[in-house]
């Protein structure tokens, strides 16, 4: 068995050297030669299937990006009569309504924003009188956020418009399709929230390496 291996290896090296036009061959060139040889040995069906999988991932990402853009446009139209809730302001109110008494950093993190962006959104909401700060009941050093009476009223009035926009966004889906879609979206959001919170300071290449794509 070992003799067969050595014979095959020697034959591969001989073929590699025969293809070199001039100069000394390097280990890097030999590695590339082996990779190319392996690639060519794969069945066209398998290569095609892998390519289709990559295209499927890219197309899915593209569709999610487009869906995000269309959703923002629809929400902007729905909130036309509520200028203080344009852009991300409504999502911040929604989060505080769902999770009262978050700290500033917690609210920003829940919405997946950088500190500077989130701080500016909170500042705008405070200037509009829609949120207010209060002291943490256990630690007086911590300041927490909650909806003000005006914020509660504004949220209640705008929520019906947002609900209409939400129904419009998924109008073509049947009930079972909505449930399946929601399940997949939650799975994706959980994954990306984990990435955001645990690898926020990592560069792109290190994230790809850790996820082992």
Steps between C-alpha positions, in 0.01 A plus 500: 500500500781740592679423174185587306474830688865592436464404134189714459660794682814475289290487184310813604825686573643389164188625317520830686865556416434414136245780476734765638628718216806653659657582834487313826168359614378609843289325761230765455483423127481129579215563747309697235564220251352243740196720567439545128545128438246421772257760365514350150446152640162596647187406310334785309176423686662548839673822394176629354313413819754689712477799270121497520523493880724810497264676263208406723668658804580816305148526362351449846717779641400728212130430560536574873671832423228596254230396747659721764497798263138446397397457865665827603332683212161358600548593866605850401174541308297355787660739749463809282276666760752424776819685399664437839482125436661490158809287431595293808314695766191280486703180548660653812159586644376153409792342682443711812131414492592132478787521752448795736783658698795406280822692542626702203764241415248215526252678273768573241625141511148357463460700180838395360642850467840649565521715813521831313198424278288370786590790727385749236166319457444502877591869510243580230229305683581683823491840325156410362382417851420137409732333751631594842775387733456358846729360768547125538320381813795285609800703383460878514798543268316337209258702291221320318259597224125479472225641282365833619121558507541676164702205371231255613237703316711539186581131495135398541389729218775390262475129574185448295673652197804278550274194535342583164846530345599167656198327348578656163862378511392135523170527314592233243582237764254245636481437875725192487751687283507788748566263788782324314650832386485642853675192637786536251530875559521448877771241445699741283452791740610289798813398308586856396424646842746251645758604240435866574535466877791254512708605197422869473866600495617222268586572139313324221767238422529389862120464524493285186782287641325446834170409336696258276327584173 
